Amino acid sequence: MRQQLIALLLLATVTVETTAAWPARYPFVRTAALESRTGNVHTAVTRVQPVVGSLQRTSRFRNPFTHQAKYTMTTYNPLVGSFQQVKFRR
């Protein structure tokens, strides 16, 4: 029983460390793009671009176990030309 508890604890710490070590990536967005010659609508996948200076911490609370806090950031979608708010934890 004791060995199982120690193995479970080690597995949990390794899992938390690997998920916390992943770098923050900017999300891919599936949007519709209009073809100028034919007027057909095609789906396009683009990476949204972060707006410089828009990162804000939205809560004062930090999770004591995962050490993550809530943030918001404005991103720009170059295909559509629109801005959107992205909420995430880091």
N, C-alpha and C positions, 0 to 999 in steps of 0.2 A: 504494500500500500504506500509506503513511504517513497519507494523508488518511482512509482507511478506519479505521485504528487510532484516530485522533483523534476521528472521528465516533462510533465505538463507545464510547470513553471518555466523551464528552459525554453520550451517550444513557444510559449506566449511571449517571452521577452525577445526571442529572435524574430518572431513575426512582427511585433511592434517596432523593432529597430529597422527592419527592412522596409516596412510601409512608411515610416517617418523619413527614411533616407531617399525616397524617390523625389526627383526634382519636380518642381511645379511646371506643368506644360500648359500652353495656351490651347484652348479647345478648338477642335475642328468643327466647322459649321456646314451643314448641308443646306444650300440655298438654291434658288432658281436663277438661271442666267438667260437672258434674252439674246438670241442670235440676231445680229443686225441685218444680215442678208435675207434670211428667210422668214424671220419673225417667230421661229419656233422657240419653245421654252425647253431648256435642258437643265438637268440638275448638275450642280457644281459643288465641289467640296473645297473649301478654303480654310486657311488658318486665320483666325481673327488676330488683329494686332493690338497690343496694349497701348493705351494713351499714357504718355509720360506724365507723371505727377498725379495720377488719379487713384493710386492705391491708398486706401484708408482702412484703419482698424475700426470695426463697427461695434465691438463690445469690449468691456473692460475685463470680462471674465476669461480666464484661461483654464482649460481642462487640466486638472492636476495629474491625470494618468497619461494622457496623450500629448500634453503640452502644446495644444493647438488653440488658436483663437480665431474669431470670425473676421473676415476681411471682405471688402468690396472693391471692385476695380472696373473702370470703364474700358471697353474694348471697341475697336473699329473694324467693321467688316468691309474690305475693299471692293468686293464684287457688288454689293448692294449700295454701299456708301452710307451705312447707318451705324449709329453708336448703340451699345447696349451695356447694361450693368451685369457683372458677373459676381456671384457670391461664392466664396470658398473658405476653407479652413486651412490654416498653415501654422 
